[in-house]
């Protein structure tokens, strides 16, 4: 098992689904929303009961898998960039 900052890194077996999460912080009426992708993760060596939604930024060990998933599913970073600008 690999570790990062003393915490175990779990192996991602598959990305099962995704969602675009949009949010606004604070109570400012005209504040522009932010967005990020979240993925439903199937962990290697764990049962389906352990599948979990994780933010993309927290998935440190599967950048290639995420890139392939996004290409296959037509997800584009520009969509998030437009919301976050």
N, C-alpha and C positions, 0 to 999 in steps of 0.2 A: 504494500500500500504506500502511496505517495503522501507527503504532507506539505502543507503551505501554512506558514505562520503557526506551526504547532497543531494545526487542525488537519484531519484526514481528508484527502481528495478522493471522492468516489468516482468510479468509471461510469460514463454514460454509455448505455447500450444502444439507445434509440431516442430520437425526438419524435413523439407521437402526435403532437398537435401544437398549435401556437395561438396567441392572441396579441393584439395590439392594445396596450393599456395606455389610456390618456388620462391625465389628471391635472388639476390646478391646485397649487398650494396657496394657503391664505384665503382671505376674504375679499381680495381686490376684484371688483367686478370685471374690469377690462383686462385682467391678466391673461396672457396667452397660455393655453394648456401645453403641457409637456407630454412626451410619449416614449414608450419603450416596448420591445417585444418580450413576451414571456413564453416559455416552452414547457410542454408537459413531457417530463423526463421518465424514461424507463431505465432504471439503474442496473448495471451489470451485476449478476449474481444475487439479485433480489427479486421478490415476487411482484406481481402487478399491484398488490396492495400497498407497495411502497412507492409507486409512481407519484411524482410531485411536480407542481408548477414551480419553475425557477426563472428568475430574471436572467436575461442574456448576459449581463455584465458579471454575474456570479458563476458562470460556466467557464472555468479556466482551462479545462483539459480537452475541449472538443471544438475548437475553432473551425477545423476543416468540415466537421459534421454539420455545424451551423451554416457555414457557407453553402454546402451542397443542399441542405434543406431549403434555404432561402431561394436558391436558384430553381430548384424543383417546384417550389410552391409560389413562385412569382413575387416574393417579398423583396422590396427595394428599400435601401437605406434612405433614399431621397424622401420617401414618405415620412419617415421619422424626422429627418433633418428639417423638412418644411414645417412640421408642427413645432419643433424645438427651437427654431430660429426666432 
